[in-house]
Amino acid sequence: MDIAKNTSGNDASTESEGYAVLLRHGQTVWSETGQYTGRTDIPLTDQGREQAKEAGQRLAKAFPNGFDPDCIFSSPLQRARQTAELAGFSDPAPMDEILEWDYGPAEGHRPQDVVASLGREWKLWIDGPHALGIDELSGDRVVDLPSGSPVSVHVTQGESLDQVAARARGIVEWLEPLVCSGRHVLLVAHAHILRILTTQWLDLDPHKAQLFRMNTAHYGVLGIYQGKRVLRQWNV
C-alpha cells in the first residue's frame, strides 16, 4: 500500500531523498502457527526462504539505487539474517537494537495457550509479559521443531511495551539524521519491533502498533516530508 502521496501541490523536493526500509523476515514454523517468537533462534521454512528471495526482487525493482553499503543492518537472529542474505544482502551488519520484543514466559506459546494455561485473561499489548509469573508457564526448555531439529527456549521476565518503545525511540534518534542526510537504510528484523519502531517514528502511542499489520517478508518505508517524519509505504 502506498501511503505517501503529494496532494498538496508542494514541490517534490520537500520530500527527503533518504529513506529507511523496514523488512520483516520470512516465514518460520512459529510464525505460521502463531507462537510468540521473540529471542528464540529458529530458521526460515522453505516457504520463508522463497518469500525472502521474492522480497529481494521487489526491493530491487522498487529501489533501483539500492542501499548504502554501510547502512544495511539485520537482527542477529538467524531468521532475519537468512532473509537479508536471500534477499540479496550478503553481509548485513548485526544490530541488537532491532531484536524482537522479548515475550518472557509467553515465548514459544500461542496466545490462546497462554490464556488456557493461566486460567485467566491475558493480552500481550495490554498486560505485557511482566503480568506473567515466570513459573506460570513452562520455563527454559528444549523443543523439537517439525524438522526434528532441537531449539533452546530461554525464558526471562520479558520486556514491557514501554521498554520496547524506549528501545525503538533510540533507533529513531539514530535513524533520523541518516534519512535526513539522504542515506538509504535497510533494517531486516521482526514484526513487532518494526511495527513499534514505526509508531515511534510517527510519534504515536506504541499501542497503535497493533494496527500496523506486517506480513512475513513484507516491508515498510519511512521518510521525511516537509520536515516531518512520515510513513511512505507499508506492508509492500
C-alpha positions in Angstrom: 0.0 0.0 0.0 1.4 3.4 -1.0 0.8 5.8 1.9 2.6 9.0 0.9 1.1 10.9 -1.9 1.9 14.5 -2.7 -1.7 16.0 -2.9 -0.8 19.4 -1.5 0.7 20.8 -4.7 4.1 21.3 -3.0 7.3 20.6 -4.9 8.6 17.1 -4.6 11.9 18.5 -3.2 10.1 18.8 0.1 10.5 15.0 0.5 13.9 13.8 1.5 15.9 11.6 -0.9 16.8 9.4 2.1 14.6 6.6 3.3 14.6 3.6 5.7 13.2 0.3 4.6 11.9 -2.0 7.3 11.8 -5.6 6.1 10.2 -8.4 8.2 11.8 -11.8 8.0 10.2 -14.6 6.0 8.0 -17.4 7.4 9.1 -19.6 10.3 7.3 -22.6 11.7 6.2 -20.5 14.7 5.1 -17.5 12.6 2.9 -20.0 10.7 1.4 -21.4 13.9 1.1 -18.0 15.7 3.6 -18.9 18.5 5.3 -15.9 20.2 8.8 -15.9 18.7 11.0 -13.3 20.5 14.5 -14.3 21.2 14.3 -18.0 20.2 16.6 -18.5 17.3 14.8 -20.5 14.7 15.3 -20.7 10.9 13.1 -19.9 8.0 10.9 -22.6 6.5 11.3 -23.4 2.8 8.4 -21.1 2.1 10.1 -18.4 4.2 13.2 -18.8 2.1 11.2 -18.3 -1.1 9.5 -15.3 0.4 12.8 -13.7 1.2 14.0 -14.2 -2.4 10.8 -12.6 -3.7 11.2 -9.7 -1.3 14.6 -9.1 -2.7 13.2 -9.0 -6.2 10.5 -6.5 -5.1 13.1 -4.3 -3.3 15.4 -4.3 -6.3 12.6 -3.1 -8.5 11.3 -0.5 -6.1 14.7 0.8 -5.1 17.0 0.6 -8.1 19.6 2.7 -6.4 19.7 0.2 -3.6 21.0 0.9 -0.1 24.2 2.4 1.2 26.7 -0.4 1.9 27.2 0.8 5.5 23.5 1.2 6.1 22.3 -2.4 5.8 21.5 -4.0 9.1 19.9 -7.2 10.4 18.7 -8.5 13.7 21.3 -11.1 14.9 18.7 -13.9 14.9 19.1 -16.3 12.0 15.6 -15.8 10.6 16.4 -12.2 9.9 20.0 -12.8 8.7 18.8 -15.5 6.3 16.1 -13.2 5.0 18.7 -10.4 4.3 21.0 -12.8 2.6 18.4 -14.5 0.5 17.1 -11.0 -0.5 20.5 -10.2 -1.9 22.2 -8.5 1.0 25.0 -10.9 1.8 26.7 -9.2 4.7 24.3 -7.3 6.9 25.7 -5.7 10.0 24.2 -7.3 13.1 22.1 -4.8 15.2 21.0 -5.8 18.6 18.6 -2.9 18.9 16.2 -4.4 16.4 15.9 -7.7 18.1 12.3 -8.8 18.6 10.2 -8.0 21.6 11.2 -10.3 24.5 8.0 -12.1 25.3 9.2 -13.6 28.6 7.1 -16.5 29.8 4.9 -16.3 26.7 7.9 -17.3 24.5 7.1 -20.2 22.2 3.4 -20.3 23.1 0.3 -19.3 21.2 -1.9 -16.5 22.8 -4.8 -18.9 23.3 -2.5 -21.4 25.0 -1.2 -18.8 27.4 -4.7 -17.9 28.4 -5.7 -21.6 28.8 -2.6 -22.3 31.0 -3.2 -19.3 33.2 -7.0 -19.9 33.5 -7.4 -16.1 33.2 -7.5 -13.4 30.6 -4.1 -12.1 29.3 -3.3 -9.9 26.4 0.2 -9.1 25.3 -0.4 -5.5 24.2 -2.4 -4.6 27.4 -0.9 -6.7 30.1 2.6 -7.4 28.8 5.0 -10.3 29.7 5.5 -8.8 33.2 2.0 -9.8 34.1 3.0 -13.4 33.8 4.8 -15.2 36.6 8.0 -16.7 35.2 6.9 -20.1 36.6 3.3 -19.9 35.5 4.2 -21.3 32.1 7.0 -23.7 31.2 10.3 -22.1 31.6 13.6 -22.8 29.9 13.3 -25.9 27.7 14.4 -27.6 24.6 11.7 -28.3 22.0 11.8 -30.1 18.7 10.8 -28.3 15.5 8.8 -30.2 12.9 12.1 -30.9 11.1 13.3 -32.7 14.2 15.9 -30.1 15.0 16.0 -29.2 18.7 15.8 -25.5 19.6 16.5 -23.9 23.0 13.9 -21.7 24.5 15.2 -19.3 27.2 12.6 -17.6 29.3 13.2 -14.2 31.1 10.8 -11.8 32.7 10.4 -10.2 29.3 10.0 -6.6 28.2 7.1 -4.3 28.8 5.7 -2.4 25.8 7.2 0.8 27.2 10.6 -0.8 27.3 10.4 -1.9 23.7 9.1 1.6 22.7 12.1 3.2 24.5 14.4 0.9 22.6 12.6 2.0 19.4 13.0 5.7 20.2 16.7 5.1 20.4 16.6 3.7 16.9 14.7 6.7 15.7 17.2 9.1 17.2 20.0 7.3 15.3 18.0 6.8 12.1 16.5 10.2 11.5 19.8 12.0 10.8 20.7 9.3 8.3 17.4 9.7 6.4 17.6 13.5 6.5 21.1 13.4 5.0 19.9 11.3 2.1 21.1 7.9 3.2 19.3 4.7 2.1 18.9 2.4 5.0 17.7 -1.2 5.3 16.7 -2.8 8.6 15.8 -6.5 8.4 14.1 -7.6 11.6 10.8 -8.8 13.2 7.1 -7.8 13.0 6.5 -6.4 16.5 9.8 -4.4 16.8 9.3 -2.9 13.3 5.7 -2.0 14.0 6.6 -0.4 17.3 9.5 1.4 15.7 7.1 2.8 13.1 4.8 4.2 15.8 7.8 5.9 17.4 8.9 7.3 14.0 5.4 8.8 13.7 5.2 10.0 17.4 2.3 7.7 18.0 1.3 5.7 21.2 3.1 2.4 20.9 -0.2 0.6 21.4 -1.1 1.8 17.9 1.4 -0.7 16.5 -1.3 -3.3 16.8 -3.0 -1.5 13.8 0.1 -1.9 11.5 -0.2 -5.4 10.2 3.0 -6.6 8.6 3.1 -9.9 6.7 6.2 -12.1 6.5 8.8 -10.9 4.1 7.0 -7.6 3.5 8.3 -4.1 4.1 7.5 -0.6 5.1 9.3 2.7 4.1 10.0 5.6 6.5 10.9 9.0 5.1 10.9 12.8 5.8 8.3 15.0 4.1 8.1 18.8 4.7 10.4 18.3 7.7 8.2 15.7 9.3 8.8 12.0 9.8 6.3 10.1 7.6 5.3 6.7 6.5 5.8 6.4 2.8 4.7 2.8 2.2 3.5 -0.1 4.3 3.3 -3.9 4.0 4.5 -4.0 0.4 
